[in-house]
Amino acid sequence: MGAQLFNQLLLPILYILCIAVPVIIAVAMFVYWERKVIGWMHVRMGPNKIGPLGLLQAFADVAKLLFKEVILPTSANKFLYYLAPLLALVPAFAAWAVIPFGDKLVLANVNAGLLYLLAMTSLGVYGIILAGWASNSRYALLGAMRSAAQVISYELAMGLCLVCVLVLAGSLNLTDIVHAQAGGKGFFSWFWLPLLPVFVIYFISGVAETNRAPFDVAEGESEIVAGFHVEYSGSAFAIFFLAEYANMILVSFLASVLFLGGWLSPLQGWIHADAPGWINWIWTGGFIWLFIKAFVFAFMFLWFRASFPRYRYDQIMRLGWKVFIPIAIVWVLVAGCMKYYGVVSIGTGG
Amino acid sequence: MLTEYWPILLFIGVATGLGLVLLAIGLLAGPRRPESEKLSPYECGFEAFEDARMRFDVRYYLLAILFIIFDLEIAFLFPWAVVFKQIGLVALVEMALFLLLLVIGFAYVWKKGALEWE
């Protein structure tokens, strides 16, 4: 009984904490890194007072947020008002369950991994729309409507991109999808090459889906102050913040797994060297490669924010519906043809 | 096979717990000094003069309906993509027809101006 309890409950929870805690720390460091990078791009210093190089800035901010008052507006719907941040946070974290960090390094190696991810990322929109509606504030409602419409529009483009990956990989299992990219030509057998337009669309949709600059009209400060979470304060706001950043990091990991070969090494297949085990990951692949790739994508989120002016709302909708969806639909067929005529070599082993 | 999904369920539980703990800390550790001005909806200093749940643009509604239709079609593509290799040419032709129908619908929506925002 004791052993069973341990194996079925405590051990999985331990594994879950091994994912969730690093995600939380990654969010904190990502917030710090964002402020630092944007500071440098503005020729400023960025945070540098708290801790060495300002590294503890994000933790100080969290501590401050947790001890602030959580305001419940009089006209708000109390239950939904407190439910909304949870609905935003849970999918942003639960989606991590199926991410393969390495060949055998995955919490839940489920058959329908990609479908589960699509479901989880779609659920995030409920948190947004409930927050806006429950606050009973005009800015919040307007922000929620804009945000939800934008998220579901880009969801379509994203879904079509996933179909393209699926056609080539032939499996919904994320580990299989990574194995399918081990074509023996390293960097060039990953799916970014045959699916180049879709790869670009996927990442831009990911940026729009997380409501980040330059698609951040939902929280356009100069128009509708902060969008759907304008009425939230203290820890309730912190939860939305955590969810948004966890989502950004999730999109970075997903783009790496689906298009850049996950944990595979870009040198894989090119170099056959007999090296000691501790350095072998450089050409055989390992989770460090996944982290490097995800870091590059995460950095691009910040780079975009510092470089591009905000889109107008109609421009965002036009880009999503009239550019991305048609291209993605065409590429589904192109991917089908590539698969049928065997243009792309699909790997079977890692 | 379903046991693979157990950690996912646990993960959802842990994430919910995390959210609840954060909310609880905020509600218990934070100060609570209610005041009528502070608790009124934020309207940049103006009095909030009526309920905020006003009418909104019908285009949002239209968009939601379009989303449901297209998302459903994408959901149809998923099983096709998985078994594509086994079915071969038939799958390719069938999907070309399916996508053609989808594109006709899409072109109709576009032509009708449902995708216009100004």
Contacts between the chains, C-beta under 8 A, distances in Angstrom:
chain1	res1	chain2	res2	distance
A	8	B	6	7.2
A	9	B	10	7.6
A	12	B	6	6.9
A	12	B	7	4.6
A	12	B	10	5.1
A	13	B	10	6.1
A	13	B	14	6.6
A	15	B	7	6.9
A	16	B	7	6.8
A	16	B	10	6.0
A	16	B	11	5.1
A	16	B	14	5.0
A	17	B	14	7.3
A	19	B	11	7.9
A	20	B	11	7.7
A	20	B	14	6.1
A	20	B	15	7.2
A	20	B	18	6.9
A	65	B	26	7.8
A	66	B	22	7.3
A	66	B	25	5.1
A	66	B	26	5.8
A	66	B	29	6.3
A	66	B	30	7.4
A	67	B	29	5.3
A	67	B	30	5.7
A	68	B	26	7.4
A	68	B	30	5.4
A	68	B	31	7.8
A	69	B	30	4.7
A	69	B	31	5.1
A	69	B	32	6.2
A	69	B	33	6.7
A	70	B	23	7.6
A	70	B	26	4.6
A	70	B	27	5.5
A	70	B	30	5.6
A	71	B	38	6.4
A	71	B	39	6.5
A	72	B	39	7.1
A	73	B	39	5.4
A	73	B	40	6.9
A	73	B	41	5.6
A	74	B	36	7.4
A	74	B	39	4.5
A	74	B	40	6.5
A	75	B	40	7.7
A	75	B	41	6.1
A	75	B	48	7.7
A	75	B	51	7.2
A	75	B	52	7.4
A	82	B	23	6.4
A	85	B	19	6.5
A	85	B	23	6.9
A	86	B	16	6.3
A	86	B	19	4.2
A	86	B	20	7.0
A	86	B	23	7.4
A	89	B	15	6.3
A	89	B	18	7.0
A	89	B	19	4.4
A	90	B	12	6.1
A	90	B	15	4.5
A	90	B	16	5.5
A	90	B	19	6.5
A	92	B	15	7.9
A	93	B	11	7.1
A	93	B	14	7.6
A	93	B	15	3.8
A	93	B	18	6.9
A	94	B	8	6.8
A	94	B	11	5.0
A	94	B	12	4.6
A	94	B	15	5.1
A	96	B	11	7.2
A	97	B	7	6.0
A	97	B	8	4.6
A	97	B	11	4.3
A	98	B	8	7.2
A	107	B	7	5.1
A	107	B	8	7.9
A	107	B	11	7.1
A	108	B	4	5.6
A	108	B	5	6.6
A	108	B	6	7.9
A	108	B	7	4.5
A	108	B	8	4.9
A	108	B	11	7.6
A	109	B	4	6.2
A	110	B	4	4.8
A	110	B	5	6.0
A	110	B	8	7.0
A	111	B	1	7.3
A	111	B	4	7.6
A	115	B	78	6.5
A	116	B	8	7.0
A	133	B	53	7.2
A	135	B	41	7.2
A	135	B	52	7.8
A	136	B	41	6.2
A	136	B	51	6.9
A	136	B	52	4.9
A	136	B	53	6.5
A	137	B	41	3.7
A	137	B	42	5.7
A	137	B	43	7.3
A	137	B	48	7.4
A	137	B	52	5.2
A	138	B	41	7.1
A	138	B	43	6.5
A	138	B	48	7.6
A	138	B	52	4.6
A	138	B	54	7.3
A	139	B	42	6.4
A	139	B	43	7.2
A	140	B	41	7.8
A	140	B	42	8.0
A	140	B	52	7.5
A	141	B	52	5.5
A	141	B	53	6.9
A	141	B	54	7.6
A	141	B	56	7.4
A	142	B	56	7.9
A	145	B	56	5.7
A	145	B	57	7.9
A	145	B	60	5.4
A	148	B	60	7.9
A	149	B	60	5.5
A	149	B	63	5.2
A	149	B	64	7.7
A	152	B	63	7.2
A	152	B	64	6.9
A	152	B	67	4.4
A	152	B	71	7.8
A	153	B	63	6.9
A	153	B	67	7.1
A	155	B	67	7.2
A	155	B	71	6.9
A	156	B	67	6.6
A	156	B	70	5.1
A	156	B	71	6.3
A	156	B	74	6.8
A	159	B	71	6.5
A	159	B	74	4.1
A	160	B	74	6.1
A	160	B	77	7.7
A	163	B	74	6.4
A	163	B	77	4.5
A	163	B	78	6.6
A	163	B	81	5.3
A	166	B	78	6.6
A	166	B	81	3.8
A	166	B	82	6.5
A	167	B	81	4.5
A	167	B	84	5.6
A	170	B	81	7.5
A	170	B	82	6.4
A	170	B	84	6.5
A	170	B	85	5.1
A	171	B	82	6.7
A	172	B	78	7.3
A	172	B	82	6.1
A	225	B	42	7.0
A	225	B	44	7.2
A	230	B	42	5.5
A	231	B	41	6.8
A	231	B	42	6.2
A	234	B	26	4.5
A	234	B	30	5.2
A	235	B	22	5.1
A	235	B	23	6.0
A	235	B	25	5.8
A	235	B	26	2.5
A	235	B	27	7.5
A	235	B	30	7.1
A	236	B	23	6.4
A	236	B	26	6.2
A	238	B	22	6.4
A	238	B	26	7.3
A	239	B	19	5.8
A	239	B	22	5.4
A	239	B	23	6.8
A	242	B	22	7.7
A	313	B	117	6.4
A	314	B	116	7.9
A	314	B	117	3.7
A	314	B	118	5.8
A	317	B	115	7.0
A	317	B	117	4.8
A	318	B	115	7.4
A	318	B	117	7.3
A	321	B	110	8.0
A	321	B	115	4.6
A	322	B	110	7.1
A	322	B	115	6.2
A	325	B	70	7.6
A	325	B	106	7.3
A	326	B	106	7.5
A	329	B	99	6.0
A	329	B	102	6.8
A	329	B	103	6.4
A	329	B	106	7.6
A	332	B	77	6.8
A	332	B	95	7.5
A	332	B	99	6.6
A	333	B	95	7.1
A	333	B	96	6.1
A	333	B	99	6.0
A	336	B	84	6.7
A	336	B	91	7.6
A	336	B	92	5.1
A	336	B	95	6.0
A	336	B	96	7.8
A	337	B	92	6.9
A	339	B	84	6.2
A	339	B	85	7.1
A	340	B	84	8.0
A	340	B	88	6.8
A	340	B	89	6.8
A	340	B	92	5.2
